[in-house]
Amino acid sequence: MTVLLSFFLGMFGADRFYLGKTRSGVWKLVTFGGFGYWWLFDLVLTLIGRQRDAAGHRLQGYGAYKWTVWILAGSVFAASVIAGLIGAVWTIATGADTESASTSMTALMFPLAAGIAVLAFRYRRRRSGPKPVQAPAHPRDPLPPKIRTHVEKLSALRQAYVLQAAAGTDAAAPFVSQIESLIQNVTELFRRLGSKADASQRAYAVTEYDDVLSKLAGALDRDYILDVLMNPRFWDNPAERVASVQGALRAVDRQLVDNIRQVNADRGLEFQVGVEGIRDMR
């Protein structure tokens, strides 16, 4: 997605807006891609895997799609060079006007690029040969389905807070690290429960954290705390609301650490955290 936006709409800063880099996106827009130089720089940066989002993270999927993107980009470039050479030779040989030659060569470039790409993909497939079947890095997901749903929701919300922090909302930054810590500790707890605890303890943990994580995700969503951060003037006591949800996040995170210690000590799980207050405030 970043490559496509950079190539087709990079002159207007679309790739930087997509990555959450709002300020540099505006500058790229008003300078029309830095008069072309910035557009080319960002495109090359993305193609070689050096581009990062607003939070400093490398783009996902680069390793999986690197060769596909390189082959397609290289095919378009090669086709434009070949079409240009053919057009120049044709213009010299026939005396045709430059405009008609340019139109014909532009029409030729697309099927030529497609042909080059097909040949390149076939060549790469032949060279790479059949890949050995490898065991997945995580053969067994430690998270039960209910908990996995909440973790995925929290991960998506974390990205929303990253973008909001990059846009200049300072109060959004603490939520990023808190949500990340929560996700890591939830995953670690259920990983240890899967290897050390019995079925009853796992079932108890699923019941408790299904309810708590659901309430936290609801409180962190766009219609509550994220909206409070973005539009504090529309809410009563916005600072108190933000502090309440941050307190709930810290309390649940401490409870997760306590439960992990209980699993390590081969004790029964004790759950004492209640987060009803964050729902009452809404």
Phi, psi and omega in degrees: 000317180296320179297315181297314180295322181294320184286311187273325185236014181296333178298338181253010176077015185299323181295322180287323174298319181298325181275001179087007180269073190295314185296311179292332176297320178295316179297321179293326179293310185288340178259009181052058178069035181059042181057032176097330183290316180294320177303311181294319181299312180295323179297313179295320180301319179289320182296327182266006174081019181260356181287147180227159177274185185296335181271001180089008180273142174292155184287137179288149174087000183297313181298323183286326188246008184303309184292325178299313181294317180298317181296315181295315180296318179295324179294317179297316180296313180297319180296322180293323178293313181296315180298322178295318178295316178298318179298319180294317179296317180296319180297317181292317185287322186257344183075018180291155180287153186297323184295314180293323178295319180297318179297317181295318182289329176295318177294327179287332189297322186292310176296329178294317178297320179297319179295317179297319180296317179298314179297320181293319179295318179295320179295317180294320180295322180292321180289320183287328179067183179293132180274140178295144179286123181249147177290143178299150182298326179236083187298337181224118180291123182287344185269127173298156184307316181298316181290322178302319179300315180291322180295319178295322177296316179296323178296318178295320178294323178302318179297324178296321178289327175299313180294322180292321177295320178294333179281355175112005178273097186298326183292346180280336185300315180300330180295329182299308181292325180293316179294320180297317178297319180299314181298316181297317182287325175299313180299318181293320179300310183287334173295316180288324176298324181293332183257339187240337188256166178270177185296326182293320178295318179297317180296321178296316180296319179299316181299313183291313185282337173300315181289313185293314181293327177297316180293320179295315179299320178295321180290327182277351188291176187293338182269003175230259190297322178298323177288324176300318180292322183281326184226065184298334183290345181270359186237146171282139176049055183300321181296321179294321179295316179297316180297324180296315181289322177297321177297320178295319178299315179296320182295316180293322179296319177296321179296321177298315179297318178299318180294323176297318178295322178295321177295317179297326180273004179059043176249164176290148181288137174242129182237120187233002185272134173235135182238029180296333184300325182290332177282324181296324182295331183291000000 
